[in-house]
């Protein structure tokens, strides 16, 4: 989680510095741009992305998928069943960095 917050802080600082170079006379604009970029990137990185698990992979799970209680970075379960289909859900940053 600290990696995500660090990335968002860096993005916010870069956006604020760029806005400062563009709007030097108005100090509120760089602060607002930096805060908006920080909040927006935090929301984008921590949005859950769910991918359907094929039926042939479901049979290979040990322990069975219904018995698993693993949770992700923001507390949502990794494995969710919706309309009879199992999904593997992870936050966007974890899916981008690991697989």
N, CA, C and O atoms as a GROMACS GRO file, in nm:
protein
  396
    1UNK      N    1   0.081  -0.119   0.000
    1UNK     CA    2   0.000   0.000   0.000
    1UNK      C    3   0.087   0.126   0.000
    1UNK      O    4   0.050   0.227  -0.059
    2UNK      N    5   0.202   0.119   0.066
    2UNK     CA    6   0.289   0.236   0.070
    2UNK      C    7   0.348   0.266  -0.068
    2UNK      O    8   0.376   0.381  -0.099
    3UNK      N    9   0.366   0.162  -0.151
    3UNK     CA   10   0.412   0.184  -0.288
    3UNK      C   11   0.311   0.265  -0.366
    3UNK      O   12   0.348   0.355  -0.441
    4UNK      N   13   0.185   0.233  -0.350
    4UNK     CA   14   0.079   0.304  -0.422
    4UNK      C   15   0.073   0.450  -0.377
    4UNK      O   16   0.064   0.540  -0.460
    5UNK      N   17   0.078   0.472  -0.247
    5UNK     CA   18   0.074   0.609  -0.195
    5UNK      C   19   0.197   0.687  -0.241
    5UNK      O   20   0.187   0.804  -0.276
    6UNK      N   21   0.313   0.623  -0.242
    6UNK     CA   22   0.435   0.689  -0.289
    6UNK      C   23   0.425   0.728  -0.436
    6UNK      O   24   0.463   0.838  -0.474
    7UNK      N   25   0.374   0.638  -0.518
    7UNK     CA   26   0.356   0.670  -0.660
    7UNK      C   27   0.259   0.785  -0.679
    7UNK      O   28   0.282   0.872  -0.763
    8UNK      N   29   0.152   0.787  -0.603
    8UNK     CA   30   0.054   0.894  -0.614
    8UNK      C   31   0.111   1.028  -0.567
    8UNK      O   32   0.082   1.132  -0.626
    9UNK      N   33   0.192   1.025  -0.463
    9UNK     CA   34   0.257   1.149  -0.416
    9UNK      C   35   0.352   1.202  -0.522
    9UNK      O   36   0.354   1.322  -0.549
   10UNK      N   37   0.429   1.114  -0.583
   10UNK     CA   38   0.522   1.158  -0.688
   10UNK      C   39   0.447   1.216  -0.807
   10UNK      O   40   0.485   1.320  -0.860
   11UNK      N   41   0.338   1.149  -0.848
   11UNK     CA   42   0.258   1.202  -0.960
   11UNK      C   43   0.198   1.337  -0.924
   11UNK      O   44   0.197   1.428  -1.008
   12UNK      N   45   0.149   1.353  -0.801
   12UNK     CA   46   0.093   1.480  -0.758
   12UNK      C   47   0.196   1.591  -0.754
   12UNK      O   48   0.168   1.704  -0.794
   13UNK      N   49   0.317   1.560  -0.705
   13UNK     CA   50   0.423   1.660  -0.701
   13UNK      C   51   0.468   1.702  -0.840
   13UNK      O   52   0.492   1.821  -0.865
   14UNK      N   53   0.480   1.607  -0.930
   14UNK     CA   54   0.519   1.641  -1.068
   14UNK      C   55   0.412   1.726  -1.135
   14UNK      O   56   0.444   1.824  -1.203
   15UNK      N   57   0.286   1.690  -1.115
   15UNK     CA   58   0.177   1.771  -1.173
   15UNK      C   59   0.174   1.910  -1.112
   15UNK      O   60   0.152   2.009  -1.182
   16UNK      N   61   0.194   1.919  -0.980
   16UNK     CA   62   0.197   2.050  -0.915
   16UNK      C   63   0.313   2.136  -0.962
   16UNK      O   64   0.298   2.256  -0.982
   17UNK      N   65   0.431   2.074  -0.979
   17UNK     CA   66   0.547   2.148  -1.028
   17UNK      C   67   0.526   2.197  -1.171
   17UNK      O   68   0.564   2.308  -1.205
   18UNK      N   69   0.465   2.114  -1.253
   18UNK     CA   70   0.436   2.154  -1.391
   18UNK      C   71   0.336   2.269  -1.393
   18UNK      O   72   0.351   2.364  -1.469
   19UNK      N   73   0.232   2.259  -1.309
   19UNK     CA   74   0.134   2.368  -1.303
   19UNK      C   75   0.198   2.495  -1.248
   19UNK      O   76   0.161   2.605  -1.290
   20UNK      N   77   0.292   2.482  -1.156
   20UNK     CA   78   0.361   2.600  -1.103
   20UNK      C   79   0.441   2.669  -1.214
   20UNK      O   80   0.442   2.792  -1.223
   21UNK      N   81   0.507   2.590  -1.298
   21UNK     CA   82   0.583   2.650  -1.407
   21UNK      C   83   0.492   2.719  -1.508
   21UNK      O   84   0.532   2.818  -1.570
   22UNK      N   85   0.371   2.669  -1.524
   22UNK     CA   86   0.278   2.729  -1.620
   22UNK      C   87   0.203   2.849  -1.562
   22UNK      O   88   0.176   2.945  -1.634
   23UNK      N   89   0.170   2.845  -1.432
   23UNK     CA   90   0.089   2.949  -1.368
   23UNK      C   91   0.162   3.004  -1.246
   23UNK      O   92   0.119   2.979  -1.133
   24UNK      N   93   0.268   3.076  -1.264
   24UNK     CA   94   0.351   3.122  -1.152
   24UNK      C   95   0.283   3.228  -1.067
   24UNK      O   96   0.312   3.237  -0.948
   25UNK      N   97   0.196   3.306  -1.123
   25UNK     CA   98   0.136   3.415  -1.048
   25UNK      C   99   0.023   3.369  -0.955
   25UNK      O  100  -0.010   3.439  -0.859
   26UNK      N  101  -0.035   3.255  -0.982
   26UNK     CA  102  -0.146   3.206  -0.900
   26UNK      C  103  -0.101   3.080  -0.827
   26UNK      O  104  -0.074   2.978  -0.890
   27UNK      N  105  -0.094   3.088  -0.696
   27UNK     CA  106  -0.040   2.977  -0.617
   27UNK      C  107  -0.142   2.866  -0.594
   27UNK      O  108  -0.103   2.751  -0.571
   28UNK      N  109  -0.272   2.896  -0.599
   28UNK     CA  110  -0.374   2.796  -0.571
   28UNK      C  111  -0.386   2.692  -0.682
   28UNK      O  112  -0.422   2.577  -0.656
   29UNK      N  113  -0.358   2.731  -0.804
   29UNK     CA  114  -0.373   2.637  -0.917
   29UNK      C  115  -0.276   2.519  -0.905
   29UNK      O  116  -0.321   2.406  -0.921
   30UNK      N  117  -0.147   2.539  -0.879
   30UNK     CA  118  -0.058   2.421  -0.864
   30UNK      C  119  -0.098   2.331  -0.748
   30UNK      O  120  -0.088   2.208  -0.759
   31UNK      N  121  -0.142   2.390  -0.636
   31UNK     CA  122  -0.186   2.308  -0.523
   31UNK      C  123  -0.309   2.225  -0.559
   31UNK      O  124  -0.317   2.107  -0.525
   32UNK      N  125  -0.403   2.287  -0.626
   32UNK     CA  126  -0.524   2.215  -0.665
   32UNK      C  127  -0.494   2.105  -0.766
   32UNK      O  128  -0.546   1.994  -0.756
   33UNK      N  129  -0.409   2.136  -0.864
   33UNK     CA  130  -0.372   2.035  -0.964
   33UNK      C  131  -0.300   1.918  -0.898
   33UNK      O  132  -0.330   1.802  -0.927
   34UNK      N  133  -0.207   1.947  -0.810
   34UNK     CA  134  -0.134   1.841  -0.739
   34UNK      C  135  -0.227   1.753  -0.656
   34UNK      O  136  -0.215   1.631  -0.658
   35UNK      N  137  -0.320   1.816  -0.583
   35UNK     CA  138  -0.414   1.739  -0.501
   35UNK      C  139  -0.508   1.656  -0.587
   35UNK      O  140  -0.537   1.541  -0.552
   36UNK      N  141  -0.556   1.711  -0.696
   36UNK     CA  142  -0.646   1.635  -0.785
   36UNK      C  143  -0.575   1.517  -0.851
   36UNK      O  144  -0.632   1.409  -0.863
   37UNK      N  145  -0.452   1.537  -0.894
   37UNK     CA  146  -0.376   1.428  -0.955
   37UNK      C  147  -0.346   1.320  -0.851
   37UNK      O  148  -0.355   1.201  -0.882
   38UNK      N  149  -0.312   1.359  -0.729
   38UNK     CA  150  -0.288   1.262  -0.622
   38UNK      C  151  -0.414   1.179  -0.596
   38UNK      O  152  -0.407   1.056  -0.594
   39UNK      N  153  -0.527   1.245  -0.577
   39UNK     CA  154  -0.651   1.173  -0.546
   39UNK      C  155  -0.697   1.087  -0.664
   39UNK      O  156  -0.740   0.973  -0.646
   40UNK      N  157  -0.687   1.142  -0.784
   40UNK     CA  158  -0.728   1.065  -0.903
   40UNK      C  159  -0.643   0.943  -0.927
   40UNK      O  160  -0.695   0.837  -0.961
   41UNK      N  161  -0.512   0.956  -0.909
   41UNK     CA  162  -0.425   0.840  -0.930
   41UNK      C  163  -0.443   0.738  -0.819
   41UNK      O  164  -0.432   0.618  -0.845
   42UNK      N  165  -0.471   0.781  -0.698
   42UNK     CA  166  -0.498   0.688  -0.588
   42UNK      C  167  -0.624   0.606  -0.617
   42UNK      O  168  -0.625   0.485  -0.597
   43UNK      N  169  -0.728   0.672  -0.663
   43UNK     CA  170  -0.851   0.601  -0.699
   43UNK      C  171  -0.826   0.507  -0.815
   43UNK      O  172  -0.873   0.393  -0.812
   44UNK      N  173  -0.753   0.551  -0.917
   44UNK     CA  174  -0.729   0.467  -1.034
   44UNK      C  175  -0.647   0.343  -0.998
   44UNK      O  176  -0.680   0.233  -1.042
   45UNK      N  177  -0.541   0.358  -0.920
   45UNK     CA  178  -0.457   0.245  -0.882
   45UNK      C  179  -0.530   0.144  -0.794
   45UNK      O  180  -0.503   0.024  -0.802
   46UNK      N  181  -0.622   0.190  -0.709
   46UNK     CA  182  -0.687   0.103  -0.613
   46UNK      C  183  -0.825   0.054  -0.657
   46UNK      O  184  -0.900  -0.002  -0.577
   47UNK      N  185  -0.861   0.075  -0.784
   47UNK     CA  186  -0.987   0.024  -0.836
   47UNK      C  187  -0.974  -0.126  -0.861
   47UNK      O  188  -0.880  -0.168  -0.928
   48UNK      N  189  -1.067  -0.208  -0.809
   48UNK     CA  190  -1.060  -0.352  -0.833
   48UNK      C  191  -1.090  -0.387  -0.978
   48UNK      O  192  -1.179  -0.330  -1.040
   49UNK      N  193  -1.013  -0.481  -1.031
   49UNK     CA  194  -1.034  -0.534  -1.166
   49UNK      C  195  -1.057  -0.684  -1.152
   49UNK      O  196  -0.974  -0.755  -1.095
   50UNK      N  197  -1.169  -0.732  -1.206
   50UNK     CA  198  -1.205  -0.873  -1.192
   50UNK      C  199  -1.197  -0.943  -1.328
   50UNK      O  200  -1.244  -0.890  -1.429
   51UNK      N  201  -1.136  -1.062  -1.328
   51UNK     CA  202  -1.121  -1.142  -1.449
   51UNK      C  203  -1.186  -1.278  -1.424
   51UNK      O  204  -1.162  -1.340  -1.320
   52UNK      N  205  -1.266  -1.324  -1.519
   52UNK     CA  206  -1.333  -1.453  -1.504
   52UNK      C  207  -1.231  -1.567  -1.505
   52UNK      O  208  -1.133  -1.565  -1.581
   53UNK      N  209  -1.255  -1.666  -1.420
   53UNK     CA  210  -1.167  -1.784  -1.412
   53UNK      C  211  -1.227  -1.893  -1.499
   53UNK      O  212  -1.344  -1.928  -1.480
   54UNK      N  213  -1.152  -1.949  -1.595
   54UNK     CA  214  -1.205  -2.057  -1.680
   54UNK      C  215  -1.242  -2.180  -1.596
   54UNK      O  216  -1.183  -2.204  -1.491
   55UNK      N  217  -1.339  -2.258  -1.645
   55UNK     CA  218  -1.388  -2.375  -1.572
   55UNK      C  219  -1.279  -2.480  -1.552
   55UNK      O  220  -1.276  -2.546  -1.448
   56UNK      N  221  -1.189  -2.496  -1.650
   56UNK     CA  222  -1.084  -2.598  -1.635
   56UNK      C  223  -0.985  -2.561  -1.524
   56UNK      O  224  -0.925  -2.650  -1.464
   57UNK      N  225  -0.967  -2.433  -1.497
   57UNK     CA  226  -0.880  -2.391  -1.387
   57UNK      C  227  -0.946  -2.408  -1.251
   57UNK      O  228  -0.878  -2.427  -1.151
   58UNK      N  229  -1.078  -2.401  -1.247
   58UNK     CA  230  -1.150  -2.415  -1.120
   58UNK      C  231  -1.130  -2.552  -1.056
   58UNK      O  232  -1.124  -2.564  -0.934
   59UNK      N  233  -1.120  -2.654  -1.140
   59UNK     CA  234  -1.106  -2.790  -1.086
   59UNK      C  235  -0.967  -2.812  -1.024
   59UNK      O  236  -0.951  -2.904  -0.944
   60UNK      N  237  -0.868  -2.729  -1.058
   60UNK     CA  238  -0.732  -2.747  -1.008
   60UNK      C  239  -0.705  -2.675  -0.876
   60UNK      O  240  -0.596  -2.690  -0.820
   61UNK      N  241  -0.800  -2.599  -0.826
   61UNK     CA  242  -0.779  -2.524  -0.702
   61UNK      C  243  -0.774  -2.618  -0.582
   61UNK      O  244  -0.864  -2.700  -0.564
   62UNK      N  245  -0.669  -2.604  -0.500
   62UNK     CA  246  -0.656  -2.679  -0.376
   62UNK      C  247  -0.612  -2.582  -0.269
   62UNK      O  248  -0.501  -2.530  -0.280
   63UNK      N  249  -0.690  -2.552  -0.170
   63UNK     CA  250  -0.825  -2.596  -0.136
   63UNK      C  251  -0.926  -2.542  -0.238
   63UNK      O  252  -0.895  -2.451  -0.315
   64UNK      N  253  -1.046  -2.599  -0.238
   64UNK     CA  254  -1.148  -2.555  -0.334
   64UNK      C  255  -1.173  -2.404  -0.324
   64UNK      O  256  -1.155  -2.343  -0.219
   65UNK      N  257  -1.215  -2.348  -0.435
   65UNK     CA  258  -1.229  -2.202  -0.442
   65UNK      C  259  -1.335  -2.149  -0.346
   65UNK      O  260  -1.323  -2.036  -0.298
   66UNK      N  261  -1.440  -2.230  -0.315
   66UNK     CA  262  -1.543  -2.180  -0.222
   66UNK      C  263  -1.490  -2.171  -0.080
   66UNK      O  264  -1.546  -2.096   0.001
   67UNK      N  265  -1.385  -2.244  -0.046
   67UNK     CA  266  -1.331  -2.244   0.090
   67UNK      C  267  -1.227  -2.134   0.112
   67UNK      O  268  -1.185  -2.112   0.226
   68UNK      N  269  -1.185  -2.066   0.008
   68UNK     CA  270  -1.081  -1.964   0.020
   68UNK      C  271  -1.138  -1.834   0.076
   68UNK      O  272  -1.247  -1.791   0.038
   69UNK      N  273  -1.063  -1.773   0.165
   69UNK     CA  274  -1.106  -1.646   0.226
   69UNK      C  275  -0.999  -1.538   0.211
   69UNK      O  276  -0.995  -1.445   0.292
   70UNK      N  277  -0.913  -1.548   0.110
   70UNK     CA  278  -0.807  -1.450   0.089
   70UNK      C  279  -0.868  -1.313   0.057
   70UNK      O  280  -0.969  -1.303  -0.012
   71UNK      N  281  -0.803  -1.208   0.109
   71UNK     CA  282  -0.849  -1.072   0.078
   71UNK      C  283  -0.734  -0.991   0.019
   71UNK      O  284  -0.617  -1.022   0.042
   72UNK      N  285  -0.769  -0.889  -0.058
   72UNK     CA  286  -0.670  -0.807  -0.126
   72UNK      C  287  -0.627  -0.687  -0.045
   72UNK      O  288  -0.650  -0.681   0.075
   73UNK      N  289  -0.563  -0.590  -0.113
   73UNK     CA  290  -0.507  -0.472  -0.048
   73UNK      C  291  -0.612  -0.386   0.020
   73UNK      O  292  -0.587  -0.328   0.126
   74UNK      N  293  -0.730  -0.376  -0.040
   74UNK     CA  294  -0.833  -0.289   0.016
   74UNK      C  295  -0.942  -0.368   0.087
   74UNK      O  296  -1.047  -0.314   0.120
   75UNK      N  297  -0.918  -0.497   0.112
   75UNK     CA  298  -1.010  -0.578   0.190
   75UNK      C  299  -1.114  -0.655   0.111
   75UNK      O  300  -1.193  -0.728   0.171
   76UNK      N  301  -1.117  -0.642  -0.020
   76UNK     CA  302  -1.214  -0.718  -0.098
   76UNK      C  303  -1.164  -0.861  -0.117
   76UNK      O  304  -1.043  -0.882  -0.127
   77UNK      N  305  -1.255  -0.960  -0.124
   77UNK     CA  306  -1.212  -1.098  -0.144
   77UNK      C  307  -1.150  -1.117  -0.283
   77UNK      O  308  -1.196  -1.058  -0.381
   78UNK      N  309  -1.045  -1.198  -0.290
   78UNK     CA  310  -0.981  -1.226  -0.420
   78UNK      C  311  -1.074  -1.301  -0.513
   78UNK      O  312  -1.078  -1.273  -0.633
   79UNK      N  313  -1.147  -1.396  -0.461
   79UNK     CA  314  -1.232  -1.481  -0.544
   79UNK      C  315  -1.378  -1.449  -0.513
   79UNK      O  316  -1.422  -1.462  -0.399
   80UNK      N  317  -1.452  -1.408  -0.616
   80UNK     CA  318  -1.592  -1.371  -0.600
   80UNK      C  319  -1.675  -1.446  -0.702
   80UNK      O  320  -1.634  -1.466  -0.816
   81UNK      N  321  -1.794  -1.487  -0.659
   81UNK     CA  322  -1.886  -1.555  -0.750
   81UNK      C  323  -2.000  -1.461  -0.784
   81UNK      O  324  -2.068  -1.408  -0.697
   82UNK      N  325  -2.018  -1.440  -0.915
   82UNK     CA  326  -2.126  -1.355  -0.965
   82UNK      C  327  -2.200  -1.428  -1.075
   82UNK      O  328  -2.139  -1.468  -1.174
   83UNK      N  329  -2.328  -1.446  -1.058
   83UNK     CA  330  -2.414  -1.512  -1.157
   83UNK      C  331  -2.361  -1.650  -1.194
   83UNK      O  332  -2.369  -1.690  -1.310
   84UNK      N  333  -2.307  -1.723  -1.098
   84UNK     CA  334  -2.258  -1.858  -1.122
   84UNK      C  335  -2.118  -1.867  -1.180
   84UNK      O  336  -2.069  -1.978  -1.203
   85UNK      N  337  -2.053  -1.755  -1.205
   85UNK     CA  338  -1.918  -1.752  -1.262
   85UNK      C  339  -1.823  -1.700  -1.155
   85UNK      O  340  -1.853  -1.602  -1.087
   86UNK      N  341  -1.707  -1.765  -1.142
   86UNK     CA  342  -1.607  -1.722  -1.044
   86UNK      C  343  -1.513  -1.620  -1.108
   86UNK      O  344  -1.474  -1.634  -1.224
   87UNK      N  345  -1.478  -1.517  -1.032
   87UNK     CA  346  -1.389  -1.412  -1.078
   87UNK      C  347  -1.271  -1.398  -0.983
   87UNK      O  348  -1.284  -1.420  -0.862
   88UNK      N  349  -1.155  -1.363  -1.039
   88UNK     CA  350  -1.035  -1.332  -0.962
   88UNK      C  351  -1.021  -1.181  -0.962
   88UNK      O  352  -0.997  -1.121  -1.067
   89UNK      N  353  -1.037  -1.118  -0.845
   89UNK     CA  354  -1.038  -0.972  -0.834
   89UNK      C  355  -0.915  -0.923  -0.760
   89UNK      O  356  -0.883  -0.970  -0.651
   90UNK      N  357  -0.846  -0.826  -0.821
   90UNK     CA  358  -0.730  -0.763  -0.759
   90UNK      C  359  -0.734  -0.615  -0.793
   90UNK      O  360  -0.799  -0.576  -0.890
   91UNK      N  361  -0.665  -0.533  -0.714
   91UNK     CA  362  -0.658  -0.391  -0.747
   91UNK      C  363  -0.572  -0.373  -0.872
   91UNK      O  364  -0.488  -0.457  -0.903
   92UNK      N  365  -0.595  -0.264  -0.942
   92UNK     CA  366  -0.531  -0.242  -1.073
   92UNK      C  367  -0.378  -0.243  -1.064
   92UNK      O  368  -0.313  -0.298  -1.152
   93UNK      N  369  -0.320  -0.184  -0.961
   93UNK     CA  370  -0.174  -0.178  -0.951
   93UNK      C  371  -0.116  -0.316  -0.932
   93UNK      O  372  -0.009  -0.345  -0.987
   94UNK      N  373  -0.182  -0.404  -0.857
   94UNK     CA  374  -0.134  -0.540  -0.839
   94UNK      C  375  -0.143  -0.618  -0.969
   94UNK      O  376  -0.053  -0.696  -1.001
   95UNK      N  377  -0.249  -0.598  -1.044
   95UNK     CA  378  -0.265  -0.668  -1.172
   95UNK      C  379  -0.162  -0.619  -1.273
   95UNK      O  380  -0.111  -0.698  -1.353
   96UNK      N  381  -0.131  -0.489  -1.271
   96UNK     CA  382  -0.031  -0.434  -1.365
   96UNK      C  383   0.110  -0.480  -1.333
   96UNK      O  384   0.189  -0.504  -1.424
   97UNK      N  385   0.143  -0.491  -1.204
   97UNK     CA  386   0.280  -0.519  -1.167
   97UNK      C  387   0.314  -0.667  -1.161
   97UNK      O  388   0.429  -0.704  -1.186
   98UNK      N  389   0.218  -0.753  -1.130
   98UNK     CA  390   0.254  -0.892  -1.104
   98UNK      C  391   0.208  -0.988  -1.212
   98UNK      O  392   0.286  -1.075  -1.252
   99UNK      N  393   0.087  -0.976  -1.262
   99UNK     CA  394   0.039  -1.060  -1.374
   99UNK      C  395  -0.098  -1.019  -1.413
   99UNK      O  396  -0.156  -1.077  -1.505
   0.00000   0.00000   0.00000
